[in-house]
Every structure is written in structure tokens, then in C-alpha cells.
Amino acid sequence: MSDIDLGFSMRIEDEDSVPTPPIDMFAIRPDTKGPKSVAVLIILGALLLAFQAYGDYQLHSASDLSDEEVNALLTTPNSQASDADDVTPEQYQEFHDAARASGGYLIRAVGLGIAAALMFVGSGFLFGLKPVGAWLNVSAAIIGLFSGVIGSWLLGGAAAENLTGPLLLTYEILTYFCGVCMITCLSVAGLPLLNARARLALYPTEKVALVIEEE
């Protein structure tokens, strides 16, 4: 029987001729863009905290509010409340005095101010891929979380004693809102330490080459 020509031929090569993928093809590579993006976000958050801290410090320092300031603050809440829940300028001034006495404004001003300063410094280090920057940002977020929640809780207690209607609800929600914002900030600040690729960019390891000699 003669061989049948199928029009193609098969050739089996030696195993040595088959290309082998490099050893580090599937290795985790450092991500340098991620930590820098987080640093930019943290700077924006630090600006917001700095403005809030400055506003709280001004409120703590102001013993009396002017009639124009009080009327501007009460216009919107009183328009949304019933006549029985309207807050008078005298009631709001009593709330302001109680809020200053509770230390809520001062705690938030100091805590958020320290957090903002640490975030500015930490973001600079993080943008340069220094691990101390990530730890500074995490510490700042923790300080901001506790000071913000405690300060807002004290202000909410003063509001419960002197305010009614939508304005009281605003100060009660403020504690939870501050907590959610700072927890979000803490989560963002911790990303460079939790993500494997970003962490590798902050803590680079020396590459070890494995050489196998053939006999």
C-alpha cells in the first residue's frame, strides 16, 4: 500500500526549541500611579477639613452672633417648619452659648485642624512613594474621625436642649454624616497599604534571579 499524501507534514521538534515564558511573567508588579492618585484625593480632603476646622474655630471664638448672621441661618429651616417649630434668634443664641460651653466647636476645630495638617504632609510623602506618607494619612483620618464624631455629638446635645424642628434634625444627622465622611477618608487613606501592587510600590523588594546551569 502506498503512502497517502495529505498535503501537509508534521514535524516534532525537540523540547529545547519550545520557547518558555519568563519566570516573572505572572509576578505582581508595583503600581506607582495608584498611591499618587490617592495622595491627590487626600489633599482635596485635607482642604475641606481645614475649611471646616477654621469655621468651627470662628464659631467657638464668637461669643455673640449678629442679628444678620442669625436671621440668615434661620431663614431656610424656619421656612420648612411649622409655626410651632420656628426657632427664634434668642433660642439660637442660647444654643450657640451651650455649644461653645460644651467644647464641641473647639474639639472639632483642633482635631480636624491636626488631621488636615497631617494629611498635607502625608500626601507629599505618599506622592513621593514614601510609606510614612500612607501611615500619616491613616493616622490623620483616625484623629479626624474621633474628633469629628465627638465634637458633632456634643453639638447635637446642645441642639437637643435648645432647638426644634428641621434645625434640630440637621444637628442630629451631622454626627452620622461626619462619621461616614471620615470613615470614607480612612478607607481611601488605607488603600496604598492594603492593595498589593500599591504596597509593593511603597515597599519595593530586590529582585532575585534564579540561574539554572545545564550539565
N, C-alpha and C positions, 0 to 999 in steps of 0.2 A: 504494500500500500504506500502510495507516495504521500509526502507531506503536503498539507493544505496551506496555502499562503493566505493569511487573513489580512494582509496589508499593513500590519504593524508588528513591531518586535518588542519584546520585554527584556530589559537588562537589569539584573540585580547587581547593585554596587556594594562595595564594602561599607560597613557601618561607619568607618572613619570619614567617609566622604559626606555623610549626612550632617548638615550644619546643626550645631547645638546652640540653644539660646543662652545668652549671658546669665550668669548666676544671679545678678541683682535686677533682672528684668521685672520681677514682681515685688521688689522691695518697696517699702514705704518711703516716699521722698518728701523732704521738708517743704512746707508751704510758707513762703515768706510774705505773700500778699495778704493772707488771712489776718495775721496779727497786726499788720499795718492798717487794714481796714477797720479792725476793732479799735485801734488807737484813735482813728479819726472820729468814730462814733462816741468814744468815751470823752473826747474833747468837747463835742457838742453837748453831751450830757452834763459835763462839768460847767459849761457856760450857764445852762439852765439852773443848776444848783447854786451857782454863785449869785445869780439874779434873785433867786428865792431867799437865799441867806441874807442878802443886802436888804430886801424888803422886810423880812422878819426883824432884822436889827433896827430898822427905822421905826417899825411899829412898837417895838419894845422901848425905844428911846422916847417916843412921843407920849407925853403924859396926858395930853388932851388933843382930841381931834377937832378940826374946824367944822363949822356947820356945813360948809360946802362939801367937804370930804364925806361927812356922814350922810348927807342927803344923796350924794352921788352913789354911795354904797347901798342905800336903802331903796332907791327908786325901782330897780328891777325886782327884787324879792317882794316888796310890798305890792307891786302891780300884779303879782301872781298869787297872792294870798288873799284870804277873806279879810273882812274888816276886823274880825276878832283876832286874827293872827298878825296884824300890822305891827311892825317894830318901830317904836318911837326913837328919836335921836337920843333921848335920855336913857332908854334901855340899852341902846348900842354903846353908849359911853360907859355904862355900868359893866357891860360885857368886856369892853376894852380894858377897863381897870382890873377886872377879875382875871383876864387873860394875861396881862402883864404881871400881876401878882403871882399867878401860877407858875411862871417861868417857862411857859410853852414857847413863846416867841424867842426867848433867849436860847433855849436848848436847841431849837431848830436852827437858829442863826449860827451858833457856834459849831454844831455838828455838821450841818451842810456846808459851812464855810471850810472846815477842815477837810471834809470829803472832796470838795471841789479843788482845793489846793493839791491834795494828794493825787487826784486824777490828772491834773495838768502835768505834774512831774512824772507820774507813772506812764502817761501816754507818750511822753517824749522818749522815755527809756524803751517802751514797747515798740515804738516806731523804729528804733534802732536795733530791734530784736534782742533786747536785754531782758532776761527772765524776771529781774527785780521789778520791771515795769508792770508786768501782769500781777505780781503779788501786791504791789502798791494799789493798783486799781481794785483788786478784790477787797483789800483792807478798807479802802475808801468807801466802797459800796456798802460794806457791813456797818461802818460808822454812820453813813447816811441813812441806812435802813433803821437802825435803832433810834437815832436822834430824831429822825423824821416822824416815826410812829409814836414815840413817847411824847414829843412836842405837840403833835396833832391831837393825841389823846387828851392831853391837858387842856388844849384849846376847846376840844369838844365838851369837856366837863364844864368849863366856864360858859360855853354857849348853852348847855342844857339848863343852867341856872338863871339865865338872863334873856334868852332869845326864844322865839316861837316861829312856827310856820316854815316856809322854804329855806330861810336863812339858817335855822337850826339844823335842818336836814343836810344842808350843804356842809356844815362843820362836822356833822356826824359821819358823812361819807368821806370827808377829807382824810381821816385816819386810814381807811382801807385803800383809798386812791394812792396815798403816799406810799403805803406798804407795797402795793402792786408795782408802782413805778420803780422803787428801789430794788425789789426782787428781780425785775426785768433787767435793771442795770447790773445787778450782781451776776445774773446769768450771762450777760454779754461779756462782762469783765473776766469771767472764768473760762470762756471758750478757748483762749490760747493755751490754757493749762489742761483742758480736757480733751481737745482734739489731738489725735496722734500726730498728724502731719504738722500742725502748728507748733505743738510741743517739741517736735524734732527740730524745727527751725530755731526755737529758743534754746534748746539743749542739744546742739549738734554733737554727733558721735564720730569718732575716727573710723574710716573705712579700713577693713582688713581684707586683703586679697589672699585667696587660697590658691596656691600653685601646686598642681599635681604633676610630678615628674613621671614620664613614661620610661619604663625599663627597656 
